Amino acid sequence: MLDKDQDKMLSRVRAAKQEGYYPYFRAITRSLGPEVEVDGRRLIMVGSNDYLGLTFDSRVAEAAEQALRCFGTGPGGSRFLCGNMSLHENLEERVAAFVGKKTSVVHTTGFLANLGGLTCLSGPKDVLLCDREAHASLFEGCRASGARVLTFVHNDPASAAGHLAKISAKHPEAEVLLITEGVFSMSGDVCELPALIRLKDSHPGTRIYLDDAHGLGVMGRGGRGTAQHFGLVRETDFVMGTFSKALASIGGFVASDDEDLMVFLKHQSRALMFTASLPASSAAAALACLEIIESEPERVERLWEITEKARRGYRDIGLVTGSSKSPIIPVFIGDEQYAFRFSVELFENGVFALPAVYPAVPRGQAIIRTAFMSTHEDRHLEFVLEVLDKLARKYRIRACDLETPDQSLAAAGQR
Ligand SMILES: Cc1ncc(COP(=O)(O)O)c(C=O)c1O
């Protein structure tokens, strides 16, 4: 039996489906990277996290196939017991070296890496101080840790500093883990890492946990991540990342220079010990991607080239895109239902991009999340810009249609 709130939610889903503006769970029948097919129709994909377009690289597919033939389709158990493969250990070594850390622990997904990482790196006496717009997996990890959880204003080091001062005064014995994302998954904002790291000077003992799911393969020299981008790898205590985005696979890791702590994590993470390990084909695909990224830095360069072209195109249309500094460029809509309708119309016009609504973004600040890939050709972008221009005029979401960007968000619901 559903309770009242669950029933309400279900009614909203049913109404959206009946009225034709339900945008989620679209079944892709064939994927070709920057283009996908849905029910025989070809669409331009501008929502994928396959930033370097490696999902369709034949070398990656071959490595996955070879591993599958050698190790089988499933892992046969958790890493702790019978499912630990040499591939996992190679991957731990390679990815740690890639992000500039001594060692890492691979989990089956990025979500599980955050869950396992945060529960093992903190205890009930500690404080987890987390950016308010952090990913759900970080909040799940915070919750499961049993530590005191506080949030600071999104990407605002001054807000984090205020919390740290209060924590020092009230709980001087508490260890603080400051949690942020390198590139925020919805807004595309890049974190203020230098300012956050400087807080360690006035609050010694504070450690930094950087979820770089969207920075890996994207930010820094050759895609080595956000900490590398700022030259702050050593100062960033923990770098977490996933293989499910630029590394065209699935899986996640936590990397650190503290080797003892990583051994502890490996033996204490319930999210690692009590779930099946990463299948061999996925581990081999991630390894192959690392090799390609290292030898072909031009992929990262192309990603930034197409991203900057897109950003200029959005600006010329007059879209409100917030403060994104990455290949994730949100188009602000405001009202949730309006964003659903906008996404459905994008779809009907040949563009696959989805809305993000609360709790993925703050309430009333729905966006269409667009993201670019190095394999997007200029003709793909031109098509997307043409459609966005047409719909932005129709939906009156351009900055010039709105009195102020803030009002735009509030007013969107009343159109
Ligand atoms: C910032 C962030 N962290 C963690 C994850 C979880 O990663 P995975 O999809 O590998 O489980 C995601 C996935 O969307 C993410 O965006």
The ligand as a Gaussian input file, in Angstrom:
#p B3LYP/6-31G(d) Opt

LIG

0 1
 C       29.042000      13.513000      -8.923000
 C       28.717000      12.069000      -9.024000
 N       29.221000      11.219000      -8.121000
 C       28.958000       9.912000      -8.172000
 C       28.164000       9.377000      -9.156000
 C       27.863000       7.904000      -9.177000
 O       28.621000       7.292000     -10.156000
 P       28.162000       5.934000     -10.873000
 O       27.213000       6.290000     -11.942000
 O       29.444000       5.392000     -11.374000
 O       27.562000       5.077000      -9.829000
 C       27.625000      10.214000     -10.125000
 C       26.755000       9.658000     -11.183000
 O       25.935000      10.250000     -11.773000
 C       27.901000      11.601000     -10.063000
 O       27.388000      12.444000     -10.958000

